[in-house]
Amino acid sequence: MDKQSLGKSGEEFAARLVTESGLCIICQNYRCPKGEMDIIARDGQTLVFIEVRTRQSSYRGWGEESITRQKAHRLQAIASYYVLQQGYISWPNLRFDVVAIRWSGKEPEVRWIQAAL
């Protein structure tokens, strides 16, 4: 599986996981001048911004290890842009999650890290 197909499969898997866990997906693959957010969901009154990382091997480390400080800042900038673009009157509760998928066999190993940032 090429990198793009693997990433798309991981995002689709993560979206099902998020929905089955009771969160309501607002948007997938949100793009703005600051970058892209894989999933934006609502968990009660909290907006949840979810970065999905999918890997087939640990050659370059696992997905959750690939979130650098620079990437974390970019995700926060994307979330801020989204909130401002949506015209919220008051700043909502925000949470940043990482869904790391290790797809080395038939069944993926998933690690959902809530409040990762």
N, C-alpha and C positions, 0 to 999 in steps of 0.2 A: 504494500500500500504506500503510495507517495505521501509526502508530508502534508499536502493540502487536503487530500482525501482523509488522512488520519485525523487532522484537525477538525474537519467537518463532522466526521463520525463521533469524535469526542464531544463536540459541542451539542450534537443531537442527543447523545447519551446523557450528558449533564442536564440538558433541558428536561428530559423525562424524569430524571432523578429529582430535580428541583420541584417539578410539578407534583410528583408522587409524594413529596415531603410536605406538601400543603402550601407552598409558596405560589404566588400568582405572578406569572411572567408578564411583564409590561412590554419588554422589547428585547429582541435578540439582534446581535451584530449592529449595535448603535454606533454610528459614525458621526464624528464632528471634527472640527479643525484640530482638536487636541489628540485625536486618535480613535481607537475602536474599543468598545466594551462588549464582551461576549454575551452576557445576559444581564438584564436589569429586571429585578423582581421586587415584589412587596411581601414582607413578612409582618403581618399585622400593620402597624403604623410605621414600620421601618423600611426604607428603600435599601435594597441589597444589590450591590454591584459585584458581579461574579466574573472572575477571570478563569477560563478553562485552559488547562495545560495537559496535553496528551503526549505520551511517549510510548515507544515500543521497546526501548531498552534503557539501561542506565548508563550507556556510554558517555553521554554528556550530562549526567545527573538526572534526577527525577524532576517532574514538572514543578513541584512546589519549591524546589531549590533554585529554579530559574527566575524567580521574582527578585530582581535587583532593586536597590534603593531607587534608581532612576525609573524603573518600570512602576514601582509603587507610587512615585510622585506623578507619573503620567496618568495612572488610573485615578488618582485623586483629582487631578485637573479635569479629566473627562467627566467625573461625577459632578464636580462643581459646575462645569459647563452645562450639563444636563439639567441640573436643578435650576439654574438661572434661565435656561431656555424654556423650561416648562412653566416659569412664572410663579413659583411657589411664593406665597405671601410671607410665610415664616420658614426658616430653615428646617427641613425634616430630619428625623433620625436617620443616619446612614450607617451601613455596615459593608465591609469589603471582605468577600469570601474568595477562596481559591478552591476549585475542584480539580484535583490532580488525578489523572487517569493513566494507569500503567497497563497498556494493552500488549502484553507479551505472550498471551495464550488465547484460548477461545473466549474466556470470560475475563473482562477487565477487572483490575484491582483499583478501587476508587478510594480516594482520601479527600473528604470535604472538610476543609479547614475554615470554620466560621470565624469572623472577626480576625482575619489573618493580618490585616494591615492596621 
